[in-house]
Structures are given as C-alpha cells and as structure tokens.
C-alpha cells in the first residue's frame, strides 16, 4: 500500500536543521553539524536577505532551497540561488521546480528582476533541469579560493 504524498512548501525553521544537513550530505556536501547549525541559524535570522525554503512529504523534509540577495557595486541587485537539494527518493516529481518557483517569488516580492545560480560543471542533469525552468547559460568562469 502506497501513501499519497502530502506536499507542503514552507520557510525552513530551526527544527529542520538536521534534515537540511542530511540532504546537503546526500548531494556531496558533508557538513559539521555544529557549524552547519550556526550557518543555518544566521540565515534564518535574516529573512530580508536570505530565503531558506523546504518542501515536506507527509511531514518529512525532502528538499530545500537557499536564495539570497546579492548586491554588487557593478550590477543591479539579483537573487542568487545558493543551493537547491532534493532527496534522491523524491527527484523527478516536480519538487525542484516548486522550490525554484518559491525562490523566484521571494525575489519578486523584493522588487528584484533576476535570479542567478551556479551549477558545477559535472551536474549535467541539473543543467538540463535549470534550462527547462527557463534559466539561460550566460557564462563560464573559474572559481578561485584562498584558505586563510
């Protein structure tokens, strides 16, 4: 007997942190639980600058999105998708599109006219998904980091 999904899209809350961390690890971003919780708390405390949304299936968090306002000197503000994760058992069911739509709506509510995202070169399925959602490939770039 299968249960009918009961999907709920909502802002993340502190009680979701363990589920968010687990999903991040599933995508290949393992996290230190204490540091992850601290970062998450910082984002949740700044709802004008950061949107962390989750989708639940029958009460279980099965995906999340993090969107944030990016303000640069040389360009108009944009919203950037910092992360979008759907649990393996829920992929291909429209949850990613649902979360992207929520992030885009959050941007519109702030009067921001564009949403950007970055996707690792090897994530070909994700690239196809984003293109289907209306995103356009605008450039390739090299990301550099210096450990301090």
Backbone torsions as a table, in degrees:
resi	resn	phi	psi	omega
1	UNK	NA	126.1	179.6
2	UNK	-101.6	148.6	177.2
3	UNK	-94.1	142.5	176.6
4	UNK	-74.4	130.7	179.6
5	UNK	-61.8	138.5	172.2
6	UNK	-118.2	96.3	-173.6
7	UNK	-89.9	139.7	177.8
8	UNK	-136.8	126.0	174.8
9	UNK	-103.8	128.9	-177.2
10	UNK	-156.4	163.4	172.6
11	UNK	-64.9	146.3	177.1
12	UNK	-68.3	156.2	175.9
13	UNK	-135.9	169.0	-174.7
14	UNK	-55.4	-34.8	-179.7
15	UNK	-67.7	-9.2	-179.3
16	UNK	-90.7	-6.9	-168.6
17	UNK	-56.5	-43.9	-179.8
18	UNK	-61.8	-42.4	179.5
19	UNK	-65.6	-40.1	178.7
20	UNK	-62.9	-42.3	179.3
21	UNK	-64.4	-42.0	179.2
22	UNK	-61.3	-45.5	179.0
23	UNK	-63.9	-38.0	177.2
24	UNK	-60.9	-43.3	177.7
25	UNK	-62.7	-36.1	179.3
26	UNK	-63.2	-31.9	179.6
27	UNK	-83.2	-5.5	178.6
28	UNK	106.2	14.1	178.6
29	UNK	-119.1	74.0	179.5
30	UNK	-63.1	145.4	-175.1
31	UNK	-131.1	147.2	168.8
32	UNK	-72.0	121.4	-174.0
33	UNK	-56.6	-39.2	-178.4
34	UNK	-68.3	-45.5	-179.6
35	UNK	-68.8	-38.8	177.8
36	UNK	-61.4	-45.8	-179.7
37	UNK	-61.2	-40.3	179.2
38	UNK	-65.2	-44.0	178.2
39	UNK	-62.1	-45.5	-178.9
40	UNK	-61.4	-43.5	179.0
41	UNK	-60.8	-39.7	178.2
42	UNK	-61.8	-44.8	-179.2
43	UNK	-66.7	-44.4	-178.7
44	UNK	-64.7	-25.2	180.0
45	UNK	-81.9	-3.3	-177.4
46	UNK	-127.7	64.3	-173.3
47	UNK	-67.9	-14.9	175.8
48	UNK	-79.2	-23.2	-179.0
49	UNK	-106.3	-23.4	-174.8
50	UNK	-134.6	136.2	172.5
51	UNK	-118.4	121.0	172.3
52	UNK	-118.1	112.2	-179.4
53	UNK	-115.0	151.6	177.6
54	UNK	-129.1	156.1	169.2
55	UNK	-118.8	134.9	179.8
56	UNK	-112.6	148.0	170.4
57	UNK	-121.3	111.2	-178.1
58	UNK	51.0	41.2	176.1
59	UNK	90.4	-10.7	179.9
60	UNK	-96.6	125.8	176.8
61	UNK	-67.5	121.1	-176.4
62	UNK	-120.1	0.6	176.5
63	UNK	-170.4	157.9	177.1
64	UNK	-147.8	158.9	174.1
65	UNK	-134.5	143.3	170.8
66	UNK	-123.7	121.0	175.8
67	UNK	-123.2	146.2	-179.5
68	UNK	-146.3	153.7	177.0
69	UNK	-77.0	127.3	177.5
70	UNK	-112.4	115.0	-179.8
71	UNK	-113.2	119.6	180.0
72	UNK	-117.8	154.3	177.9
73	UNK	-64.2	-38.9	-170.6
74	UNK	-92.5	1.8	-176.7
75	UNK	-149.7	156.6	175.0
76	UNK	-62.3	153.6	177.8
77	UNK	-57.5	146.2	174.8
78	UNK	-135.2	164.7	169.0
79	UNK	-102.2	132.5	177.0
80	UNK	-111.1	138.1	174.0
81	UNK	-83.9	111.1	-179.6
82	UNK	-79.6	-27.2	179.4
83	UNK	-169.2	146.4	175.1
84	UNK	-143.8	118.4	-176.2
85	UNK	-132.7	130.5	172.5
86	UNK	-120.4	130.9	177.9
87	UNK	-59.0	146.6	-175.2
88	UNK	-53.6	-38.5	-177.5
89	UNK	-72.9	-10.8	-176.6
90	UNK	-114.9	0.3	-177.9
91	UNK	-67.4	151.1	177.5
92	UNK	80.4	13.7	-178.2
93	UNK	-115.4	11.6	177.0
94	UNK	89.8	3.6	-177.2
95	UNK	-71.5	-36.0	177.4
96	UNK	-62.1	-43.5	178.2
97	UNK	-63.4	-38.4	178.7
98	UNK	-62.3	-45.2	179.8
99	UNK	-68.9	-40.7	176.9
100	UNK	-59.9	-43.6	179.0
101	UNK	-59.5	-40.2	178.2
102	UNK	-63.8	-41.7	177.2
103	UNK	-64.3	-39.6	178.5
104	UNK	-66.8	-40.1	177.5
105	UNK	-63.5	-40.5	177.2
106	UNK	-59.4	-41.2	177.4
107	UNK	-63.7	-46.7	179.8
108	UNK	-58.3	-40.5	-179.8
109	UNK	-62.2	-21.2	178.6
110	UNK	-99.3	6.1	179.3
111	UNK	73.1	21.4	-179.0
112	UNK	-96.3	131.0	-168.6
113	UNK	-95.0	-1.3	-179.7
114	UNK	-146.3	152.8	175.8
115	UNK	-127.5	132.0	179.7
116	UNK	-120.0	160.2	173.7
117	UNK	-154.9	162.1	177.1
118	UNK	-121.1	144.3	180.0
119	UNK	-139.8	129.7	-178.0
120	UNK	-55.5	145.2	-175.5
121	UNK	-54.3	-34.5	-174.6
122	UNK	-84.5	-2.9	-177.1
123	UNK	-90.5	66.4	-175.1
124	UNK	-62.0	-39.3	178.0
125	UNK	-62.2	-41.1	178.3
126	UNK	-63.8	-40.2	179.5
127	UNK	-60.2	-46.0	179.1
128	UNK	-61.7	-41.1	178.1
129	UNK	-59.0	-49.7	-177.8
130	UNK	-64.3	-39.2	176.9
131	UNK	-62.0	-40.7	177.2
132	UNK	-63.9	-26.5	179.7
133	UNK	-85.3	3.3	176.4
134	UNK	97.5	3.1	177.0
135	UNK	-77.9	147.9	-179.3
136	UNK	-116.8	142.8	175.4
137	UNK	-73.5	115.8	-176.7
138	UNK	-107.2	-26.9	176.9
139	UNK	-170.4	160.8	169.5
140	UNK	-107.5	146.6	177.7
141	UNK	-151.1	162.8	177.2
142	UNK	-101.0	125.9	176.7
143	UNK	-96.0	129.3	-179.8
144	UNK	-117.8	148.7	178.9
145	UNK	-142.7	143.8	175.6
146	UNK	-121.5	124.1	176.7
147	UNK	-78.7	130.3	-179.1
148	UNK	-106.6	NA	NA
